Amino acid sequence: MTCFELAELVTAYLDGALDERSETLLVVHLDGCPACRTLLDQHRQTIRLLGPAAPTAASTTTLAPAYREALLTAFRDAPR
């Protein structure tokens, strides 16, 4: 699995929606790729920070300014 492929599947992975083969390939890739582990951690942090405020397909894709600032601060301060 490439980094690009992982980035396309990370949301499905976090939702538990991947088939067994894809999940195995993703986990193996994560084991050897610090950049993709960072991406996964950023997705998890986003979910944790937004909680119920996360936009859904049925709602808007625009975040309230307070949530946007919280995310920007969190990612600005994240270790690289």
C-alpha positions in Angstrom: 0.0 0.0 0.0 1.3 3.5 -0.9 1.0 6.6 1.3 -1.6 8.0 -1.2 -3.7 4.8 -1.0 -3.6 4.9 2.8 -4.7 8.6 2.8 -7.7 7.6 0.7 -8.6 4.9 3.2 -7.8 6.4 6.6 -11.4 7.5 7.3 -12.8 4.1 6.4 -10.2 2.5 8.6 -11.2 4.7 11.6 -14.8 3.9 10.9 -14.1 0.2 10.9 -15.4 -0.1 7.4 -12.4 -1.7 5.6 -12.4 -5.3 4.4 -9.9 -7.5 6.2 -7.3 -7.5 3.4 -7.3 -3.7 3.1 -7.1 -3.3 6.8 -4.1 -5.6 7.0 -2.3 -3.8 4.2 -3.0 -0.5 5.9 -1.7 -1.7 9.3 1.4 -3.1 7.7 2.1 0.2 6.0 1.5 2.1 9.2 4.1 0.0 10.9 6.8 1.2 8.6 5.7 4.7 7.8 6.0 7.5 10.3 4.4 10.0 8.0 1.2 7.9 7.7 1.2 7.3 11.4 1.2 11.1 11.8 -1.7 11.4 9.3 -3.7 8.8 11.3 -3.0 10.6 14.5 -4.1 13.9 13.0 -7.4 12.3 11.9 -7.9 10.9 15.4 -7.2 14.2 17.0 -9.6 16.0 14.6 -12.3 13.6 15.5 -11.6 14.0 19.2 -11.5 17.8 19.0 -14.7 18.1 17.0 -16.8 15.4 18.5 -20.4 16.1 17.8 -19.6 19.3 16.1 -18.0 17.6 13.1 -19.9 18.4 9.9 -21.8 15.6 8.3 -22.7 15.2 4.6 -26.3 16.1 5.5 -25.2 19.4 7.1 -22.6 22.0 6.2 -18.9 21.6 5.6 -18.2 24.9 7.2 -16.9 24.8 10.8 -17.7 27.3 13.4 -14.8 29.7 13.9 -14.1 28.4 17.4 -13.7 24.8 16.2 -11.6 25.9 13.2 -9.2 27.8 15.6 -9.0 24.8 18.0 -8.0 22.6 15.1 -5.5 25.0 13.7 -3.9 25.5 17.1 -3.7 21.7 17.7 -2.1 21.0 14.4 0.2 24.0 14.6 1.5 22.8 18.0 1.7 19.1 16.9 5.2 17.5 16.9 6.6 17.0 13.4 
